[in-house]
C-alpha cells in the first residue's frame, strides 16, 4: 500500500485499486484520524490491509450489483474486525474512538460463528434484515451506523462507488505533487 492521502471526501478511511488493478490507494479523513488512539490507528491500518489481503475488492464486484454497498461493507467489516480481534489481539475498548462503536460479529449477528467469509456474513445479514438487498428499481442505501450509538464501519466505501479508480489515483497524485498531503502520525 502506498502512502495514504488525506481527504474529507470520505468519513473515515478506505482502500481502493486503480482501474488497472496495479496500485492500491489508501485514503483517510484527517478529522477521523485525529480521533484515534495509537492503538486505534494501528487497527485502522491493519483493518484496511486485511481488506486487501482478503481480496474484498475483487470478491465484492458482482455482489455490489445485487446488494446495497453499505450492507456489503458491513459484512466485510464483520469478517475483518473479528479476524483482527481473535488472531491479532486487538481489543475493542482500545481501538474505538470515544463515543463510537465499530461493527463486531457478536453485536451485529449474535450466535454466528467467527472466521467465516464476508459472503457468509452478507447472507446472514440479509436473512436478519432483507432491506440489505437492492431493489430492482430505486434502490437506496441502508444507514449502518448513522444513528446515535449505532455501530459504524471503520471504513466507508459508499461514496467511492461513483468515484473511479483513475479519478482517485489522480486525486492522490495531485495531493502528493502539490505537497498539500499531511503526514499521518
C-alpha angles and dihedrals in degrees: 000000000000128000109299123247125220119233138157091209089093126048098226126352138307145181125220140168124230115248091264089055090232104111129050112212126197121197126186133185107233092213090056092044091053091059093059127096118224089264089048091054091050089049093050091051092046090046093055092044090053091055087058095043091049090048090233093158094057095038093051100052097093093035091058088064091060104031137049111265092233091054091050090048092050090052091049091048091051089055094045098043095047089049093050091047097047101035104030102033100240111161120217096224090053099049106040118088117240110289095005128111119198126210111280126178097232092049098045100033107020112199095021117130118251121234097045127131122269088245088061091051091046090056091046091050091052092050090055095038115021089185087081091077119086117250117229093243128036098354114188132193125263118235106241104180101358095117130077109282094357116137116261133199120256087229131026118209096170093099092048094062090084094040112082122224091244091053090049090048090051090050089051091049093048091051094049095042094048093047091232094121110106120219113249111228 
